[in-house]
Amino acid sequence: MEPIAVWVRPDEEWALVHRCGTCRVVRLNRVAGDDNEMALLSLAARPMARPPFPVDR
């Protein structure tokens, strides 16, 4: 399972979005208290750092 994103649930709890490298199924897992905060923030900021469309303006 590869972490691909972070999702904030309606109750403001964070969850990791994982995708299986073999079957490509996507699953959600709650963030644990001992997870690396900087890695979580890096995953959360990924869409802003590398948008899926050109940003020319």
mmCIF file of the N, C-alpha and C atoms, coordinates in Angstrom:
data_MODEL
# 
_entry.id   MODEL 
# 
loop_
_atom_site.group_PDB 
_atom_site.id 
_atom_site.type_symbol 
_atom_site.label_atom_id 
_atom_site.label_alt_id 
_atom_site.label_comp_id 
_atom_site.label_asym_id 
_atom_site.label_entity_id 
_atom_site.label_seq_id 
_atom_site.pdbx_PDB_ins_code 
_atom_site.Cartn_x 
_atom_site.Cartn_y 
_atom_site.Cartn_z 
_atom_site.occupancy 
_atom_site.B_iso_or_equiv 
_atom_site.pdbx_formal_charge 
_atom_site.auth_seq_id 
_atom_site.auth_comp_id 
_atom_site.auth_asym_id 
_atom_site.auth_atom_id 
_atom_site.pdbx_PDB_model_num 
ATOM 1   N N  . MET A 1 1  ? 0.852   -1.181 0.000   1.00 0.00 ? 1  MET A N  1 
ATOM 2   C CA . MET A 1 1  ? 0.000   0.000  0.000   1.00 0.00 ? 1  MET A CA 1 
ATOM 3   C C  . MET A 1 1  ? 0.895   1.240  0.000   1.00 0.00 ? 1  MET A C  1 
ATOM 4   N N  . GLU A 1 2  ? 0.603   2.130  -0.911  1.00 0.00 ? 2  GLU A N  1 
ATOM 5   C CA . GLU A 1 2  ? 1.365   3.366  -1.060  1.00 0.00 ? 2  GLU A CA 1 
ATOM 6   C C  . GLU A 1 2  ? 0.494   4.553  -0.647  1.00 0.00 ? 2  GLU A C  1 
ATOM 7   N N  . PRO A 1 3  ? 0.989   5.424  0.254   1.00 0.00 ? 3  PRO A N  1 
ATOM 8   C CA . PRO A 1 3  ? 0.202   6.613  0.602   1.00 0.00 ? 3  PRO A CA 1 
ATOM 9   C C  . PRO A 1 3  ? 0.188   7.577  -0.577  1.00 0.00 ? 3  PRO A C  1 
ATOM 10  N N  . ILE A 1 4  ? -1.022  8.024  -0.953  1.00 0.00 ? 4  ILE A N  1 
ATOM 11  C CA . ILE A 1 4  ? -1.126  8.914  -2.114  1.00 0.00 ? 4  ILE A CA 1 
ATOM 12  C C  . ILE A 1 4  ? -1.725  10.266 -1.777  1.00 0.00 ? 4  ILE A C  1 
ATOM 13  N N  . ALA A 1 5  ? -2.394  10.383 -0.618  1.00 0.00 ? 5  ALA A N  1 
ATOM 14  C CA . ALA A 1 5  ? -3.028  11.659 -0.272  1.00 0.00 ? 5  ALA A CA 1 
ATOM 15  C C  . ALA A 1 5  ? -3.435  11.657 1.200   1.00 0.00 ? 5  ALA A C  1 
ATOM 16  N N  . VAL A 1 6  ? -3.849  12.819 1.648   1.00 0.00 ? 6  VAL A N  1 
ATOM 17  C CA . VAL A 1 6  ? -4.410  12.986 2.990   1.00 0.00 ? 6  VAL A CA 1 
ATOM 18  C C  . VAL A 1 6  ? -5.819  13.527 2.805   1.00 0.00 ? 6  VAL A C  1 
ATOM 19  N N  . TRP A 1 7  ? -6.748  13.017 3.583   1.00 0.00 ? 7  TRP A N  1 
ATOM 20  C CA . TRP A 1 7  ? -8.137  13.454 3.517   1.00 0.00 ? 7  TRP A CA 1 
ATOM 21  C C  . TRP A 1 7  ? -8.559  13.888 4.908   1.00 0.00 ? 7  TRP A C  1 
ATOM 22  N N  . VAL A 1 8  ? -9.271  15.007 5.001   1.00 0.00 ? 8  VAL A N  1 
ATOM 23  C CA . VAL A 1 8  ? -9.797  15.476 6.280   1.00 0.00 ? 8  VAL A CA 1 
ATOM 24  C C  . VAL A 1 8  ? -11.271 15.116 6.328   1.00 0.00 ? 8  VAL A C  1 
ATOM 25  N N  . ARG A 1 9  ? -11.627 14.302 7.297   1.00 0.00 ? 9  ARG A N  1 
ATOM 26  C CA . ARG A 1 9  ? -13.007 13.849 7.442   1.00 0.00 ? 9  ARG A CA 1 
ATOM 27  C C  . ARG A 1 9  ? -13.880 14.990 7.961   1.00 0.00 ? 9  ARG A C  1 
ATOM 28  N N  . PRO A 1 10 ? -15.197 14.873 7.834   1.00 0.00 ? 10 PRO A N  1 
ATOM 29  C CA . PRO A 1 10 ? -16.092 15.942 8.321   1.00 0.00 ? 10 PRO A CA 1 
ATOM 30  C C  . PRO A 1 10 ? -15.908 16.266 9.810   1.00 0.00 ? 10 PRO A C  1 
ATOM 31  N N  . ASP A 1 11 ? -15.468 15.290 10.610  1.00 0.00 ? 11 ASP A N  1 
ATOM 32  C CA . ASP A 1 11 ? -15.239 15.550 12.033  1.00 0.00 ? 11 ASP A CA 1 
ATOM 33  C C  . ASP A 1 11 ? -13.832 16.104 12.297  1.00 0.00 ? 11 ASP A C  1 
ATOM 34  N N  . GLU A 1 12 ? -13.141 16.524 11.209  1.00 0.00 ? 12 GLU A N  1 
ATOM 35  C CA . GLU A 1 12 ? -11.813 17.139 11.236  1.00 0.00 ? 12 GLU A CA 1 
ATOM 36  C C  . GLU A 1 12 ? -10.692 16.167 11.581  1.00 0.00 ? 12 GLU A C  1 
ATOM 37  N N  . GLU A 1 13 ? -10.973 14.878 11.568  1.00 0.00 ? 13 GLU A N  1 
ATOM 38  C CA . GLU A 1 13 ? -9.931  13.873 11.758  1.00 0.00 ? 13 GLU A CA 1 
ATOM 39  C C  . GLU A 1 13 ? -9.258  13.610 10.412  1.00 0.00 ? 13 GLU A C  1 
ATOM 40  N N  . TRP A 1 14 ? -7.925  13.478 10.422  1.00 0.00 ? 14 TRP A N  1 
ATOM 41  C CA . TRP A 1 14 ? -7.183  13.230 9.197   1.00 0.00 ? 14 TRP A CA 1 
ATOM 42  C C  . TRP A 1 14 ? -7.133  11.738 8.918   1.00 0.00 ? 14 TRP A C  1 
ATOM 43  N N  . ALA A 1 15 ? -7.123  11.399 7.631   1.00 0.00 ? 15 ALA A N  1 
ATOM 44  C CA . ALA A 1 15 ? -6.985  10.008 7.203   1.00 0.00 ? 15 ALA A CA 1 
ATOM 45  C C  . ALA A 1 15 ? -6.014  9.958  6.026   1.00 0.00 ? 15 ALA A C  1 
ATOM 46  N N  . LEU A 1 16 ? -5.243  8.881  5.959   1.00 0.00 ? 16 LEU A N  1 
ATOM 47  C CA . LEU A 1 16 ? -4.346  8.654  4.834   1.00 0.00 ? 16 LEU A CA 1 
ATOM 48  C C  . LEU A 1 16 ? -5.090  7.879  3.757   1.00 0.00 ? 16 LEU A C  1 
ATOM 49  N N  . VAL A 1 17 ? -4.889  8.278  2.523   1.00 0.00 ? 17 VAL A N  1 
ATOM 50  C CA . VAL A 1 17 ? -5.447  7.556  1.388   1.00 0.00 ? 17 VAL A CA 1 
ATOM 51  C C  . VAL A 1 17 ? -4.314  6.704  0.825   1.00 0.00 ? 17 VAL A C  1 
ATOM 52  N N  . HIS A 1 18 ? -4.514  5.394  0.794   1.00 0.00 ? 18 HIS A N  1 
ATOM 53  C CA . HIS A 1 18 ? -3.512  4.455  0.283   1.00 0.00 ? 18 HIS A CA 1 
ATOM 54  C C  . HIS A 1 18 ? -4.032  3.779  -0.978  1.00 0.00 ? 18 HIS A C  1 
ATOM 55  N N  . ARG A 1 19 ? -3.099  3.438  -1.879  1.00 0.00 ? 19 ARG A N  1 
ATOM 56  C CA . ARG A 1 19 ? -3.449  2.666  -3.076  1.00 0.00 ? 19 ARG A CA 1 
ATOM 57  C C  . ARG A 1 19 ? -2.551  1.439  -3.140  1.00 0.00 ? 19 ARG A C  1 
ATOM 58  N N  . CYS A 1 20 ? -3.155  0.290  -3.392  1.00 0.00 ? 20 CYS A N  1 
ATOM 59  C CA . CYS A 1 20 ? -2.412  -0.959 -3.511  1.00 0.00 ? 20 CYS A CA 1 
ATOM 60  C C  . CYS A 1 20 ? -1.602  -0.943 -4.805  1.00 0.00 ? 20 CYS A C  1 
ATOM 61  N N  . GLY A 1 21 ? -0.340  -1.309 -4.721  1.00 0.00 ? 21 GLY A N  1 
ATOM 62  C CA . GLY A 1 21 ? 0.514   -1.334 -5.905  1.00 0.00 ? 21 GLY A CA 1 
ATOM 63  C C  . GLY A 1 21 ? 0.175   -2.456 -6.867  1.00 0.00 ? 21 GLY A C  1 
ATOM 64  N N  . THR A 1 22 ? -0.514  -3.478 -6.402  1.00 0.00 ? 22 THR A N  1 
ATOM 65  C CA . THR A 1 22 ? -0.844  -4.622 -7.242  1.00 0.00 ? 22 THR A CA 1 
ATOM 66  C C  . THR A 1 22 ? -2.224  -4.493 -7.876  1.00 0.00 ? 22 THR A C  1 
ATOM 67  N N  . CYS A 1 23 ? -3.252  -4.357 -7.048  1.00 0.00 ? 23 CYS A N  1 
ATOM 68  C CA . CYS A 1 23 ? -4.630  -4.348 -7.572  1.00 0.00 ? 23 CYS A CA 1 
ATOM 69  C C  . CYS A 1 23 ? -5.198  -2.944 -7.737  1.00 0.00 ? 23 CYS A C  1 
ATOM 70  N N  . ARG A 1 24 ? -4.480  -1.922 -7.276  1.00 0.00 ? 24 ARG A N  1 
ATOM 71  C CA . ARG A 1 24 ? -4.852  -0.509 -7.419  1.00 0.00 ? 24 ARG A CA 1 
ATOM 72  C C  . ARG A 1 24 ? -6.070  -0.094 -6.597  1.00 0.00 ? 24 ARG A C  1 
ATOM 73  N N  . VAL A 1 25 ? -6.505  -0.938 -5.649  1.00 0.00 ? 25 VAL A N  1 
ATOM 74  C CA . VAL A 1 25 ? -7.631  -0.578 -4.795  1.00 0.00 ? 25 VAL A CA 1 
ATOM 75  C C  . VAL A 1 25 ? -7.201  0.561  -3.864  1.00 0.00 ? 25 VAL A C  1 
ATOM 76  N N  . VAL A 1 26 ? -8.125  1.466  -3.551  1.00 0.00 ? 26 VAL A N  1 
ATOM 77  C CA . VAL A 1 26 ? -7.847  2.619  -2.696  1.00 0.00 ? 26 VAL A CA 1 
ATOM 78  C C  . VAL A 1 26 ? -8.541  2.409  -1.356  1.00 0.00 ? 26 VAL A C  1 
ATOM 79  N N  . ARG A 1 27 ? -7.817  2.669  -0.264  1.00 0.00 ? 27 ARG A N  1 
ATOM 80  C CA . ARG A 1 27 ? -8.346  2.508  1.088   1.00 0.00 ? 27 ARG A CA 1 
ATOM 81  C C  . ARG A 1 27 ? -7.999  3.737  1.923   1.00 0.00 ? 27 ARG A C  1 
ATOM 82  N N  . LEU A 1 28 ? -8.790  3.965  2.978   1.00 0.00 ? 28 LEU A N  1 
ATOM 83  C CA . LEU A 1 28 ? -8.537  5.043  3.929   1.00 0.00 ? 28 LEU A CA 1 
ATOM 84  C C  . LEU A 1 28 ? -8.111  4.445  5.265   1.00 0.00 ? 28 LEU A C  1 
ATOM 85  N N  . ASN A 1 29 ? -7.122  5.076  5.904   1.00 0.00 ? 29 ASN A N  1 
ATOM 86  C CA . ASN A 1 29 ? -6.680  4.687  7.245   1.00 0.00 ? 29 ASN A CA 1 
ATOM 87  C C  . ASN A 1 29 ? -6.563  5.944  8.094   1.00 0.00 ? 29 ASN A C  1 
ATOM 88  N N  . ARG A 1 30 ? -7.074  5.866  9.311   1.00 0.00 ? 30 ARG A N  1 
ATOM 89  C CA . ARG A 1 30 ? -6.942  7.005  10.228  1.00 0.00 ? 30 ARG A CA 1 
ATOM 90  C C  . ARG A 1 30 ? -5.469  7.300  10.500  1.00 0.00 ? 30 ARG A C  1 
ATOM 91  N N  . VAL A 1 31 ? -5.169  8.574  10.692  1.00 0.00 ? 31 VAL A N  1 
ATOM 92  C CA . VAL A 1 31 ? -3.819  8.982  11.055  1.00 0.00 ? 31 VAL A CA 1 
ATOM 93  C C  . VAL A 1 31 ? -3.590  8.590  12.517  1.00 0.00 ? 31 VAL A C  1 
ATOM 94  N N  . ALA A 1 32 ? -2.441  8.006  12.782  1.00 0.00 ? 32 ALA A N  1 
ATOM 95  C CA . ALA A 1 32 ? -2.091  7.590  14.138  1.00 0.00 ? 32 ALA A CA 1 
ATOM 96  C C  . ALA A 1 32 ? -1.312  8.696  14.839  1.00 0.00 ? 32 ALA A C  1 
ATOM 97  N N  . GLY A 1 33 ? -1.310  8.653  16.144  1.00 0.00 ? 33 GLY A N  1 
ATOM 98  C CA . GLY A 1 33 ? -0.613  9.660  16.933  1.00 0.00 ? 33 GLY A CA 1 
ATOM 99  C C  . GLY A 1 33 ? 0.888   9.680  16.724  1.00 0.00 ? 33 GLY A C  1 
ATOM 100 N N  . ASP A 1 34 ? 1.462   8.557  16.306  1.00 0.00 ? 34 ASP A N  1 
ATOM 101 C CA . ASP A 1 34 ? 2.909   8.498  16.117  1.00 0.00 ? 34 ASP A CA 1 
ATOM 102 C C  . ASP A 1 34 ? 3.326   8.655  14.653  1.00 0.00 ? 34 ASP A C  1 
ATOM 103 N N  . ASP A 1 35 ? 2.383   9.037  13.760  1.00 0.00 ? 35 ASP A N  1 
ATOM 104 C CA . ASP A 1 35 ? 2.728   9.292  12.359  1.00 0.00 ? 35 ASP A CA 1 
ATOM 105 C C  . ASP A 1 35 ? 3.575   10.561 12.264  1.00 0.00 ? 35 ASP A C  1 
ATOM 106 N N  . ASN A 1 36 ? 4.439   10.613 11.276  1.00 0.00 ? 36 ASN A N  1 
ATOM 107 C CA . ASN A 1 36 ? 5.332   11.743 11.064  1.00 0.00 ? 36 ASN A CA 1 
ATOM 108 C C  . ASN A 1 36 ? 4.530   12.924 10.513  1.00 0.00 ? 36 ASN A C  1 
ATOM 109 N N  . GLU A 1 37 ? 4.437   13.998 11.295  1.00 0.00 ? 37 GLU A N  1 
ATOM 110 C CA . GLU A 1 37 ? 3.641   15.158 10.901  1.00 0.00 ? 37 GLU A CA 1 
ATOM 111 C C  . GLU A 1 37 ? 4.161   15.819 9.630   1.00 0.00 ? 37 GLU A C  1 
ATOM 112 N N  . MET A 1 38 ? 5.477   15.884 9.472   1.00 0.00 ? 38 MET A N  1 
ATOM 113 C CA . MET A 1 38 ? 6.046   16.522 8.284   1.00 0.00 ? 38 MET A CA 1 
ATOM 114 C C  . MET A 1 38 ? 5.728   15.712 7.024   1.00 0.00 ? 38 MET A C  1 
ATOM 115 N N  . ALA A 1 39 ? 5.732   14.390 7.128   1.00 0.00 ? 39 ALA A N  1 
ATOM 116 C CA . ALA A 1 39 ? 5.374   13.549 5.981   1.00 0.00 ? 39 ALA A CA 1 
ATOM 117 C C  . ALA A 1 39 ? 3.899   13.742 5.631   1.00 0.00 ? 39 ALA A C  1 
ATOM 118 N N  . LEU A 1 40 ? 3.037   13.868 6.637   1.00 0.00 ? 40 LEU A N  1 
ATOM 119 C CA . LEU A 1 40 ? 1.615   14.101 6.390   1.00 0.00 ? 40 LEU A CA 1 
ATOM 120 C C  . LEU A 1 40 ? 1.395   15.445 5.705   1.00 0.00 ? 40 LEU A C  1 
ATOM 121 N N  . LEU A 1 41 ? 2.076   16.487 6.184   1.00 0.00 ? 41 LEU A N  1 
ATOM 122 C CA . LEU A 1 41 ? 1.934   17.814 5.571   1.00 0.00 ? 41 LEU A CA 1 
ATOM 123 C C  . LEU A 1 41 ? 2.472   17.819 4.144   1.00 0.00 ? 41 LEU A C  1 
ATOM 124 N N  . SER A 1 42 ? 3.541   17.066 3.905   1.00 0.00 ? 42 SER A N  1 
ATOM 125 C CA . SER A 1 42 ? 4.097   16.968 2.563   1.00 0.00 ? 42 SER A CA 1 
ATOM 126 C C  . SER A 1 42 ? 3.094   16.322 1.607   1.00 0.00 ? 42 SER A C  1 
ATOM 127 N N  . LEU A 1 43 ? 2.438   15.272 2.066   1.00 0.00 ? 43 LEU A N  1 
ATOM 128 C CA . LEU A 1 43 ? 1.401   14.622 1.256   1.00 0.00 ? 43 LEU A CA 1 
ATOM 129 C C  . LEU A 1 43 ? 0.229   15.573 1.011   1.00 0.00 ? 43 LEU A C  1 
ATOM 130 N N  . ALA A 1 44 ? -0.161  16.323 2.031   1.00 0.00 ? 44 ALA A N  1 
ATOM 131 C CA . ALA A 1 44 ? -1.283  17.250 1.906   1.00 0.00 ? 44 ALA A CA 1 
ATOM 132 C C  . ALA A 1 44 ? -0.969  18.387 0.932   1.00 0.00 ? 44 ALA A C  1 
ATOM 133 N N  . ALA A 1 45 ? 0.285   18.811 0.874   1.00 0.00 ? 45 ALA A N  1 
ATOM 134 C CA . ALA A 1 45 ? 0.682   19.937 0.022   1.00 0.00 ? 45 ALA A CA 1 
ATOM 135 C C  . ALA A 1 45 ? 1.017   19.511 -1.406  1.00 0.00 ? 45 ALA A C  1 
ATOM 136 N N  . ARG A 1 46 ? 1.107   18.221 -1.661  1.00 0.00 ? 46 ARG A N  1 
ATOM 137 C CA . ARG A 1 46 ? 1.512   17.726 -2.979  1.00 0.00 ? 46 ARG A CA 1 
ATOM 138 C C  . ARG A 1 46 ? 0.665   18.285 -4.126  1.00 0.00 ? 46 ARG A C  1 
ATOM 139 N N  . PRO A 1 47 ? -0.667  18.339 -4.024  1.00 0.00 ? 47 PRO A N  1 
ATOM 140 C CA . PRO A 1 47 ? -1.447  18.882 -5.155  1.00 0.00 ? 47 PRO A CA 1 
ATOM 141 C C  . PRO A 1 47 ? -1.148  20.356 -5.444  1.00 0.00 ? 47 PRO A C  1 
ATOM 142 N N  . MET A 1 48 ? -0.787  21.132 -4.427  1.00 0.00 ? 48 MET A N  1 
ATOM 143 C CA . MET A 1 48 ? -0.470  22.544 -4.651  1.00 0.00 ? 48 MET A CA 1 
ATOM 144 C C  . MET A 1 48 ? 0.925   22.701 -5.252  1.00 0.00 ? 48 MET A C  1 
ATOM 145 N N  . ALA A 1 49 ? 1.848   21.805 -4.884  1.00 0.00 ? 49 ALA A N  1 
ATOM 146 C CA . ALA A 1 49 ? 3.211   21.887 -5.382  1.00 0.00 ? 49 ALA A CA 1 
ATOM 147 C C  . ALA A 1 49 ? 3.325   21.368 -6.812  1.00 0.00 ? 49 ALA A C  1 
ATOM 148 N N  . ARG A 1 50 ? 2.507   20.379 -7.153  1.00 0.00 ? 50 ARG A N  1 
ATOM 149 C CA . ARG A 1 50 ? 2.537   19.786 -8.491  1.00 0.00 ? 50 ARG A CA 1 
ATOM 150 C C  . ARG A 1 50 ? 1.109   19.642 -9.018  1.00 0.00 ? 50 ARG A C  1 
ATOM 151 N N  . PRO A 1 51 ? 0.494   20.740 -9.451  1.00 0.00 ? 51 PRO A N  1 
ATOM 152 C CA . PRO A 1 51 ? -0.893  20.664 -9.932  1.00 0.00 ? 51 PRO A CA 1 
ATOM 153 C C  . PRO A 1 51 ? -0.983  19.803 -11.199 1.00 0.00 ? 51 PRO A C  1 
ATOM 154 N N  . PRO A 1 52 ? -2.127  19.178 -11.422 1.00 0.00 ? 52 PRO A N  1 
ATOM 155 C CA . PRO A 1 52 ? -2.298  18.305 -12.585 1.00 0.00 ? 52 PRO A CA 1 
ATOM 156 C C  . PRO A 1 52 ? -2.575  19.057 -13.883 1.00 0.00 ? 52 PRO A C  1 
ATOM 157 N N  . PHE A 1 53 ? -2.399  20.362 -13.860 1.00 0.00 ? 53 PHE A N  1 
ATOM 158 C CA . PHE A 1 53 ? -2.635  21.190 -15.040 1.00 0.00 ? 53 PHE A CA 1 
ATOM 159 C C  . PHE A 1 53 ? -1.587  22.290 -15.039 1.00 0.00 ? 53 PHE A C  1 
ATOM 160 N N  . PRO A 1 54 ? -1.299  22.895 -16.198 1.00 0.00 ? 54 PRO A N  1 
ATOM 161 C CA . PRO A 1 54 ? -0.287  23.953 -16.260 1.00 0.00 ? 54 PRO A CA 1 
ATOM 162 C C  . PRO A 1 54 ? -0.747  25.234 -15.552 1.00 0.00 ? 54 PRO A C  1 
ATOM 163 N N  . VAL A 1 55 ? 0.167   25.826 -14.825 1.00 0.00 ? 55 VAL A N  1 
ATOM 164 C CA . VAL A 1 55 ? -0.109  27.078 -14.134 1.00 0.00 ? 55 VAL A CA 1 
ATOM 165 C C  . VAL A 1 55 ? 0.807   28.126 -14.744 1.00 0.00 ? 55 VAL A C  1 
ATOM 166 N N  . ASP A 1 56 ? 0.267   28.893 -15.690 1.00 0.00 ? 56 ASP A N  1 
ATOM 167 C CA . ASP A 1 56 ? 1.074   29.875 -16.404 1.00 0.00 ? 56 ASP A CA 1 
ATOM 168 C C  . ASP A 1 56 ? 0.853   31.294 -15.941 1.00 0.00 ? 56 ASP A C  1 
ATOM 169 N N  . ARG A 1 57 ? -0.115  31.513 -15.093 1.00 0.00 ? 57 ARG A N  1 
ATOM 170 C CA . ARG A 1 57 ? -0.439  32.887 -14.719 1.00 0.00 ? 57 ARG A CA 1 
ATOM 171 C C  . ARG A 1 57 ? 0.274   33.299 -13.476 1.00 0.00 ? 57 ARG A C  1 
# 
